[in-house]
């Protein structure tokens, strides 16, 4: 059975230093076993400036079994399926240890964005492009980041303005929108329940 006290502690610790790491984990619904992780695209990569949502499901064996994680945000990367968001990363499989946390797993995924492993791909087409036509790979990855992982400033400001008009503080609104991948309805639900 999932250690719910540990999950709550991990959520608190991860979100406590959100301003520094940019990494956030929040509930997807009302269960502690289905979460959304948010990671910023690493600086100096085609993913820079993007915000990537990771769907996290905790099995009954957690923390002795790895969490099931996949990208909810479309991403162009050799180790991430461009179709399903599945992630090829050893710590999410046979190298998982109960000493690891959701935050360390998300940090490892962020590091994977910085250092692809095209020789152990999840998406063979992307891996071939990475190896054979690196410039096209970088351009495509940057385009996907712009298209799927960035919120336009205008749209973001409109969402913030709408929620602030409902009586919430701007800081509250911005952090909640960031935690929900800028989903206005999820953010409103979360703000109303806090």
ZIHUBEL-V964820 format. One record per run of one state. SS is the DSSP state (H for helix, E for strand, L for the rest). FROM is the first residue (numbers start at 1). LEN is the number of residues. If there is no record, write none. Layout:
# ZIHUBEL-V964820
{{SS;FROM;LEN} {SS;FROM;LEN}}
This chain:
# ZIHUBEL-V964820
{{L;1;3} {H;4;13} {L;17;1} {H;18;4} {L;22;2} {E;24;4} {L;28;6} {E;34;7} {L;41;10} {E;51;7} {L;58;10} {E;68;4} {L;72;5} {E;77;1} {L;78;2} {E;80;1} {L;81;5} {E;86;2} {L;88;2} {H;90;3} {L;93;9} {H;102;13} {L;115;3} {H;118;3} {L;121;3} {H;124;9} {L;133;1} {H;134;15} {L;149;4} {H;153;13} {L;166;4} {H;170;10} {L;180;4} {H;184;10} {L;194;1}}
